[in-house]
Amino acid sequence: MARHKAPRPSKQAAHPKKSKKIIRYRRPLNINVGMIIFALIFVYMVFSVTAYFRRDKIQFYEVQEGSIVNNKNHTGIILRQEEVRNTDRSGYVNYYVREGKRASNGTRVYSIDETGSIASFLAENSQEKVTLKPENLSELKKQLTGFSLAYNSDRFRSVYDTKLSLDAEVMEYMNLNALNDLGDKMDKAGVNFQQVKSDKAGIVSYGVDSYETLTPSDISEDVFDRSKYTKSIIKSGDLIEKGVPVYKLITSDLWSVVFPLTEEDAKVYGDKTSLTVEFAGQNLKASGNFSVFSGKDGKTFGKLDFDKYMVQFASERYVDFEIMSDRVDGLKIPVTSVTKKDFYLVPIDYLTQGGDSTETGFNKEVYSQSGTSVVFVPAEIYYSEGNNYYIETGAEGGFKVGDYIVKPNSTDRYQLGPIASLQGVYNINKGYAVFKQIDVLASNDEYYTIKKNMTYGLAVYDHIVLNADTVNEGELIYQ
């Protein structure tokens, strides 16, 4: 059997092939502390800014010195001594005295022409020769100005009353001027008419209503319903019947203005004996004696008595006026800032000072298994009135209903229980809401004037919450 030789290994097989694989070198992890801190700061800033814009902003008000003047508008009815004169015959009336002019006893006031001859004569002879004099125009302009200043769209009926008054006055001026200019011609023409003279002195007025004899005892709310008010005005040239009112005399310079009083008005003015008023459209201020009375319907009314300026209102029955109030100075705060809080009432002589501290508070009885002891509890005083201090209610104030406090250097005890409310605002000077009591002196719809220099109150430039309903006491405030 033949033997085969094993093959001889090659040189390559004797030496294994080297690997060409590259292994990356892993660097050690290096933490950059600065970047981490920066990232945390960035996240915090983003969170803070987002929270700031999403958070409700508490608006504040800076307390300032100021005042409130509460002038109140009223409408009154004028009472005066008036006597109505009726005509004793029918005919055409012609007036010789203008509205609001004072006539002495024996002054020719009007004439009655039964045939209408005066009107015909004036129509034929005066033509356009008779004009209004400068003083006539001045008086008419004055009345129009007063009406314009006092005009109220809710009382449009006053437009018609004013128109009738002006028409009557213009006609009166024209007739008076014509009669004065044509008097001699009328006598020569034999025009017959009955002249009527005043039987006493007084202010002449041609507007007649049903209130000439009105007295305070007749006053009720009904007389202030101007929609029911009527006034008749007879003009020169009108045909009138026998026995109808033809004019009236105001025989005294004394006159009164009566007006309704609300409960609030009665409280404000009830103790006054005089008031100063400004009449609408007249640029006139006057002081009158003031009194309060009950009308026949049981309602409360005020009465102002004057002894001058009656002539300016001789043609008026109703008058609009404003009561001038005294100026009240103090600190001015918004109405929306005011809230209320309940407090315990504690006798003043129970207040004490705790140990070596300068804090003030009260000695409260504490009960334990070992017996009864007394501990000092600091308390903030919010207000003092009469013989009492006002202190915090609730456990956060250190006291609760039923607790006993002990009078210093005595065995007298007082049990907490009586509670009273105070008006106040939230002061935010310290960055959180602190209740501060106020004492209101005057108010209107938007502001209060409060007493300044109060021991436990506000001071000028204090910051308070604008709307007290948006915060709670002790809440942190972000302005």
C-alpha positions as CSV (number, residue, x, y, z in Angstrom):
1,M,0.0,0.0,0.0
2,A,1.4,3.1,-1.0
3,R,1.9,5.8,1.6
4,H,1.0,9.4,1.0
5,K,2.9,12.3,2.5
6,A,1.1,14.9,4.4
7,P,1.3,18.3,2.8
8,R,3.7,20.7,4.4
9,P,2.3,23.8,5.9
10,S,2.8,27.0,4.1
11,K,4.5,30.0,5.6
12,Q,1.2,31.8,5.7
13,A,-0.5,29.1,7.7
14,A,2.4,29.2,10.1
15,H,1.7,32.9,10.9
16,P,-2.0,33.9,11.6
17,K,-3.4,37.1,9.9
18,K,-3.6,40.3,12.0
19,S,-7.2,41.9,12.7
20,K,-7.8,45.4,11.2
21,K,-10.9,46.2,13.6
22,I,-10.7,49.8,15.2
23,I,-12.0,50.2,18.7
24,R,-13.1,53.7,19.7
25,Y,-11.7,55.2,22.9
26,R,-14.5,56.1,25.3
27,R,-13.9,59.5,26.9
28,P,-14.9,59.9,30.5
29,L,-18.2,61.7,31.1
30,N,-17.5,65.3,32.2
31,I,-20.5,67.1,33.8
32,N,-20.6,70.9,33.2
33,V,-22.0,72.3,36.4
34,G,-22.3,75.8,35.0
35,M,-24.6,74.7,32.2
36,I,-26.8,72.8,34.7
37,I,-27.1,75.9,36.9
38,F,-27.9,78.1,33.9
39,A,-30.6,75.6,32.7
40,L,-32.2,75.6,36.2
41,I,-32.2,79.4,36.3
42,F,-33.7,79.6,32.8
43,V,-36.5,77.1,33.7
44,Y,-37.2,79.1,36.9
45,M,-37.3,82.4,35.1
46,V,-39.7,80.9,32.5
47,F,-41.9,79.5,35.2
48,S,-41.9,82.8,37.2
49,V,-42.7,84.9,34.1
50,T,-45.5,82.6,33.1
51,A,-46.9,82.5,36.6
52,Y,-46.7,86.3,36.9
53,F,-48.7,86.9,33.7
54,R,-51.3,84.2,34.6
55,R,-51.7,85.5,38.2
56,D,-54.5,87.9,38.9
57,K,-53.1,91.4,39.5
58,I,-54.3,93.2,42.7
59,Q,-54.8,96.8,41.9
60,F,-54.0,99.3,44.7
61,Y,-54.9,102.9,45.5
62,E,-52.7,105.4,47.1
63,V,-54.5,107.3,49.9
64,Q,-54.7,111.0,49.3
65,E,-56.1,114.0,51.2
66,G,-59.3,115.2,49.7
67,S,-62.9,116.3,50.2
68,I,-66.4,115.6,49.1
69,V,-69.1,118.2,48.6
70,N,-72.5,116.5,48.4
71,N,-74.8,119.1,46.8
72,K,-78.2,117.7,46.3
73,N,-80.8,118.7,43.7
74,H,-84.4,119.1,44.6
75,T,-87.6,120.4,43.0
76,G,-89.9,122.5,45.3
77,I,-93.2,124.2,45.0
78,I,-93.5,127.9,45.8
79,L,-95.9,129.2,48.4
80,R,-96.6,132.9,48.8
81,Q,-99.4,135.4,49.6
82,E,-101.5,135.6,46.4
83,E,-104.9,137.1,45.8
84,V,-106.8,136.4,42.6
85,R,-108.9,139.1,41.0
86,N,-111.9,138.2,38.9
87,T,-113.6,140.4,36.2
88,D,-117.1,141.8,36.9
89,R,-118.1,141.8,33.2
90,S,-117.5,140.1,29.9
91,G,-115.4,141.7,27.1
92,Y,-112.0,142.0,25.5
93,V,-109.2,142.5,28.0
94,N,-106.2,144.7,27.6
95,Y,-103.4,144.9,30.2
96,Y,-101.4,148.0,31.2
97,V,-98.9,146.5,33.7
98,R,-96.4,143.9,32.6
99,E,-95.9,140.5,34.3
100,G,-93.9,140.7,37.5
101,K,-94.1,144.5,37.8
102,R,-95.0,146.0,41.2
103,A,-98.2,148.0,41.1
104,S,-99.2,150.5,43.8
105,N,-102.7,151.0,45.1
106,G,-104.8,152.7,42.4
107,T,-102.6,151.6,39.4
108,R,-104.5,151.0,36.2
109,V,-104.0,147.2,35.6
110,Y,-106.3,146.3,32.7
111,S,-109.3,147.5,30.8
112,I,-112.5,145.7,29.6
113,D,-113.8,146.5,26.1
114,E,-117.2,145.0,25.7
115,T,-117.4,145.8,21.9
116,G,-113.8,145.1,20.9
117,S,-113.3,148.7,19.7
118,I,-109.9,148.9,21.3
119,A,-108.6,145.9,19.4
120,S,-110.0,147.3,16.2
121,F,-108.6,150.7,16.8
122,L,-105.1,149.3,17.6
123,A,-105.3,147.2,14.4
124,E,-106.2,150.2,12.3
125,N,-103.8,152.7,13.8
126,S,-100.7,151.0,15.2
127,Q,-99.8,149.0,12.1
128,E,-96.1,148.3,12.4
129,K,-95.2,151.5,14.2
130,V,-95.3,149.9,17.6
131,T,-92.2,147.9,18.4
132,L,-90.6,146.3,21.4
133,K,-88.4,148.6,23.4
134,P,-84.8,147.6,24.4
135,E,-85.9,147.0,28.0
136,N,-88.7,144.7,26.7
137,L,-86.2,142.6,24.7
138,S,-83.8,142.4,27.6
139,E,-86.5,141.0,29.9
140,L,-87.6,138.4,27.3
141,K,-84.0,137.4,26.7
142,K,-83.5,137.0,30.4
143,Q,-86.5,134.7,30.7
144,L,-85.3,132.6,27.7
145,T,-81.8,132.2,29.2
146,G,-83.2,131.1,32.5
147,F,-85.5,128.6,30.8
148,S,-82.6,127.2,28.7
149,L,-80.3,126.7,31.8
150,A,-83.1,125.0,33.8
151,Y,-84.5,122.9,30.9
152,N,-85.2,119.2,31.6
153,S,-86.3,116.9,28.8
154,D,-88.3,114.9,31.3
155,R,-90.6,117.9,31.8
156,F,-91.3,118.9,28.2
157,R,-94.6,120.4,29.3
158,S,-92.6,123.3,30.6
159,V,-91.9,124.3,27.0
160,Y,-95.5,125.1,26.4
161,D,-95.9,126.9,29.7
162,T,-92.9,129.1,28.8
163,K,-94.2,129.7,25.3
164,L,-97.6,130.9,26.7
165,S,-95.8,133.1,29.1
166,L,-93.6,134.7,26.4
167,D,-96.6,135.1,24.0
168,A,-98.6,136.9,26.7
169,E,-95.7,139.1,27.7
170,V,-94.9,140.1,24.1
171,M,-98.5,140.9,23.5
172,E,-98.6,142.9,26.7
173,Y,-95.5,144.9,25.8
174,M,-97.0,145.6,22.3
175,N,-100.3,146.7,23.7
176,L,-98.8,148.8,26.4
177,N,-96.5,150.6,24.0
178,A,-99.4,151.1,21.5
179,L,-101.8,152.3,24.2
180,N,-99.2,154.8,25.4
181,D,-98.5,156.0,21.9
182,L,-102.2,156.2,20.8
183,G,-103.9,157.3,24.0
184,D,-104.8,160.7,22.7
185,K,-106.1,159.4,19.4
186,M,-108.3,156.9,21.3
187,D,-109.8,159.7,23.4
188,K,-110.5,161.8,20.3
189,A,-112.1,158.8,18.5
190,G,-114.4,158.2,21.5
191,V,-113.3,154.6,22.1
192,N,-115.2,153.5,25.3
193,F,-113.8,150.9,27.7
194,Q,-113.8,150.2,31.4
195,Q,-110.5,150.7,33.2
196,V,-109.8,148.6,36.3
197,K,-107.3,149.7,38.9
198,S,-105.6,147.8,41.6
199,D,-107.2,147.9,45.1
200,K,-103.9,147.3,46.9
201,A,-100.2,147.3,46.2
202,G,-98.5,144.1,45.0
203,I,-96.7,142.3,42.2
204,V,-98.9,141.7,39.2
205,S,-99.0,138.2,37.6
206,Y,-101.3,136.9,34.9
207,G,-100.7,133.2,35.3
208,V,-103.4,131.7,37.5
209,D,-103.4,128.1,38.8
210,S,-105.2,126.3,41.6
211,Y,-102.4,126.7,44.2
212,E,-102.8,130.4,45.1
213,T,-104.2,129.5,48.5
214,L,-102.0,126.5,49.1
215,T,-100.5,126.2,52.6
216,P,-98.0,123.8,54.2
217,S,-100.9,121.9,55.8
218,D,-102.3,121.2,52.3
219,I,-99.0,119.7,51.0
220,S,-98.9,116.1,49.8
221,E,-96.9,114.2,47.2
222,D,-99.6,114.8,44.7
223,V,-98.8,118.5,44.3
224,F,-95.3,117.6,43.0
225,D,-96.8,115.7,40.1
226,R,-96.1,118.2,37.4
227,S,-97.9,116.2,34.7
228,K,-101.2,117.2,36.4
229,Y,-100.3,120.9,36.8
230,T,-102.2,123.4,34.7
231,K,-101.9,127.2,34.6
232,S,-104.2,129.5,32.6
233,I,-102.7,132.7,31.1
234,I,-105.0,135.3,29.6
235,K,-103.4,137.5,27.0
236,S,-104.3,141.0,26.0
237,G,-107.0,141.0,23.3
238,D,-108.6,137.8,24.6
239,L,-112.4,137.7,25.1
240,I,-113.2,136.6,28.7
241,E,-116.4,135.8,30.5
242,K,-117.7,137.5,33.6
243,G,-116.4,136.1,36.9
244,V,-113.2,134.5,35.6
245,P,-109.7,135.2,37.0
246,V,-108.1,138.1,35.1
247,Y,-104.9,138.6,37.2
248,K,-103.5,138.1,40.6
249,L,-101.6,140.2,43.1
250,I,-98.6,138.9,45.2
251,T,-98.9,141.0,48.3
252,S,-95.8,140.1,50.3
253,D,-92.1,139.7,49.7
254,L,-92.1,136.7,52.0
255,W,-92.2,133.4,50.2
256,S,-91.4,129.7,50.8
257,V,-90.2,126.7,48.9
258,V,-91.5,123.3,50.0
259,F,-89.9,120.1,48.8
260,P,-90.1,116.3,49.6
261,L,-87.5,114.8,52.0
262,T,-86.2,111.2,51.8
263,E,-85.2,109.4,54.9
264,E,-81.6,110.1,54.2
265,D,-82.4,113.8,53.6
266,A,-84.2,114.0,56.9
267,K,-81.1,112.6,58.7
268,V,-78.8,115.0,57.0
269,Y,-80.9,118.2,57.3
270,G,-83.1,117.3,60.2
271,D,-81.1,119.3,62.8
272,K,-80.5,122.3,60.4
273,T,-82.2,125.6,61.0
274,S,-81.0,127.3,57.8
275,L,-79.8,126.1,54.4
276,T,-78.0,127.8,51.4
277,V,-79.4,126.9,48.0
278,E,-78.6,127.8,44.4
279,F,-81.5,128.2,42.0
280,A,-81.2,126.5,38.6
281,G,-80.9,128.8,35.7
282,Q,-80.8,132.0,37.9
283,N,-77.1,132.1,38.9
284,L,-78.5,133.0,42.3
285,K,-77.6,131.7,45.8
286,A,-79.8,132.4,48.8
287,S,-80.0,131.4,52.4
288,G,-83.3,130.6,54.0
289,N,-84.7,129.4,57.3
290,F,-85.3,125.7,57.2
291,S,-87.8,123.5,59.0
292,V,-89.2,120.0,58.6
293,F,-93.0,119.1,58.8
294,S,-95.4,116.3,57.9
295,G,-97.8,116.8,55.1
296,K,-101.5,115.8,55.1
297,D,-100.5,112.4,53.6
298,G,-98.0,111.8,56.5
299,K,-94.9,112.3,54.3
300,T,-91.9,114.4,55.4
301,F,-91.3,117.7,53.7
302,G,-88.8,120.5,54.1
303,K,-89.6,124.2,54.0
304,L,-87.3,127.1,53.2
305,D,-88.4,130.6,54.0
306,F,-87.0,133.6,52.2
307,D,-87.6,137.3,52.5
308,K,-86.1,138.5,49.2
309,Y,-85.7,137.5,45.5
310,M,-89.5,136.8,45.4
311,V,-89.9,138.9,42.2
312,Q,-87.5,136.7,40.2
313,F,-89.9,133.8,40.8
314,A,-93.2,135.7,40.6
315,S,-94.3,133.8,37.4
316,E,-93.1,130.4,38.6
317,R,-94.9,127.7,40.7
318,Y,-92.1,125.1,40.7
319,V,-88.5,125.8,41.1
320,D,-85.4,123.5,40.8
321,F,-82.6,124.2,43.2
322,E,-79.5,122.7,44.7
323,I,-78.7,122.5,48.5
324,M,-75.1,123.6,49.1
325,S,-73.4,121.2,51.6
326,D,-70.5,122.0,53.9
327,R,-67.1,120.9,52.6
328,V,-65.8,117.9,54.5
329,D,-62.0,117.4,54.5
330,G,-60.2,114.2,55.2
331,L,-58.6,111.2,53.4
332,K,-60.3,110.2,50.2
333,I,-60.7,106.5,49.3
334,P,-62.7,104.6,46.8
335,V,-66.0,103.0,47.9
336,T,-64.8,99.7,46.4
337,S,-61.9,99.5,48.9
338,V,-64.2,99.3,51.9
339,T,-65.2,96.1,53.6
340,K,-66.4,95.0,57.0
341,K,-64.9,92.8,59.7
342,D,-66.1,91.4,63.1
343,F,-64.2,92.0,66.3
344,Y,-64.4,91.1,70.0
345,L,-65.2,93.9,72.3
346,V,-62.9,93.9,75.3
347,P,-62.9,96.4,78.2
348,I,-60.0,98.9,78.0
349,D,-58.9,98.3,81.6
350,Y,-58.1,94.6,80.8
351,L,-55.2,95.6,78.5
352,T,-51.8,94.8,79.9
353,Q,-48.1,94.4,78.9
354,G,-46.5,91.0,78.7
355,G,-43.5,90.4,81.0
356,D,-40.3,92.0,79.8
357,S,-41.6,92.6,76.3
358,T,-43.1,95.8,75.0
359,E,-46.1,93.9,73.4
360,T,-49.6,94.6,74.7
361,G,-52.3,92.1,75.1
362,F,-54.5,90.3,77.6
363,N,-54.1,87.7,80.4
364,K,-56.1,84.6,79.3
365,E,-57.1,81.8,81.6
366,V,-55.7,78.4,80.5
367,Y,-57.0,75.1,81.9
368,S,-55.0,71.9,82.3
369,Q,-54.9,68.8,84.5
370,S,-52.7,70.6,86.9
371,G,-55.3,73.4,87.3
372,T,-56.0,76.9,86.0
373,S,-53.3,79.3,85.1
374,V,-53.0,82.6,83.4
375,V,-50.9,83.3,80.2
376,F,-50.2,86.5,78.4
377,V,-51.5,86.6,74.8
378,P,-50.4,89.5,72.6
379,A,-53.3,91.2,70.8
380,E,-53.4,93.8,68.1
381,I,-55.8,96.7,68.8
382,Y,-57.8,97.7,65.7
383,Y,-59.9,100.4,67.2
384,S,-61.1,101.9,70.5
385,E,-64.6,103.3,71.2
386,G,-66.0,104.2,74.5
387,N,-64.7,101.8,77.1
388,N,-63.9,99.0,74.7
389,Y,-61.1,97.8,72.4
390,Y,-61.7,96.0,69.2
391,I,-59.5,92.8,68.9
392,E,-59.2,90.0,66.4
393,T,-61.8,87.2,66.5
394,G,-61.0,83.5,65.9
395,A,-58.1,81.2,66.9
396,E,-55.6,83.1,64.7
397,G,-56.1,86.0,67.1
398,G,-55.3,83.9,70.1
399,F,-58.8,84.1,71.5
400,K,-62.1,82.4,70.9
401,V,-65.7,82.8,72.1
402,G,-66.0,81.8,75.7
403,D,-62.4,82.5,76.7
404,Y,-61.9,84.3,80.0
405,I,-59.4,87.1,80.4
406,V,-58.3,88.4,83.7
407,K,-58.0,92.0,84.7
408,P,-54.4,93.1,85.7
409,N,-53.7,93.2,89.4
410,S,-57.3,91.9,90.0
411,T,-59.4,88.8,90.2
412,D,-62.0,90.3,87.9
413,R,-62.7,88.1,84.8
414,Y,-64.3,88.9,81.5
415,Q,-65.7,86.3,79.1
416,L,-65.2,87.0,75.4
417,G,-68.4,87.0,73.4
418,P,-69.8,90.4,72.4
419,I,-68.9,91.2,68.8
420,A,-69.1,94.4,66.7
421,S,-68.3,95.1,63.1
422,L,-66.0,97.8,61.8
423,Q,-65.7,99.3,58.3
424,G,-62.2,99.3,57.0
425,V,-59.8,98.7,54.1
426,Y,-56.9,96.3,53.4
427,N,-53.6,98.1,53.8
428,I,-50.8,96.5,51.8
429,N,-47.7,98.6,52.8
430,K,-46.0,95.5,54.2
431,G,-46.7,93.2,51.2
432,Y,-49.7,91.5,52.6
433,A,-53.3,92.5,53.4
434,V,-53.8,94.1,56.8
435,F,-57.2,95.4,57.9
436,K,-57.3,99.1,58.9
437,Q,-60.4,100.6,60.4
438,I,-61.9,103.8,58.9
439,D,-64.3,106.5,60.1
440,V,-66.5,107.8,57.3
441,L,-67.2,111.5,57.3
442,A,-68.9,112.0,53.9
443,S,-69.6,109.9,50.8
444,N,-70.9,109.9,47.3
445,D,-71.3,107.1,44.7
446,E,-67.6,106.7,44.1
447,Y,-65.6,107.9,47.1
448,Y,-65.6,108.2,50.9
449,T,-64.0,111.0,52.9
450,I,-62.7,109.4,56.1
451,K,-61.2,110.9,59.2
452,K,-57.4,111.3,59.2
453,N,-54.8,111.0,62.0
454,M,-56.7,108.1,63.6
455,T,-54.6,106.1,66.0
456,Y,-55.3,102.7,64.3
457,G,-56.2,104.1,60.9
458,L,-54.7,105.1,57.6
459,A,-52.2,107.8,56.7
460,V,-51.6,109.8,53.5
461,Y,-49.7,107.8,50.8
462,D,-50.7,104.4,52.3
463,H,-51.4,101.8,49.7
464,I,-54.7,100.0,50.0
465,V,-56.5,97.3,47.9
466,L,-58.7,99.0,45.3
467,N,-61.3,96.2,45.4
468,A,-61.6,94.6,48.9
469,D,-63.6,91.7,47.5
470,T,-60.5,90.4,45.6
471,V,-58.3,89.6,48.6
472,N,-58.4,88.0,52.1
473,E,-56.8,89.4,55.2
474,G,-53.2,88.2,55.5
475,E,-52.9,87.3,51.8
476,L,-49.6,88.2,50.1
477,I,-50.0,90.9,47.6
478,Y,-48.1,91.3,44.3
479,Q,-48.3,94.8,43.1
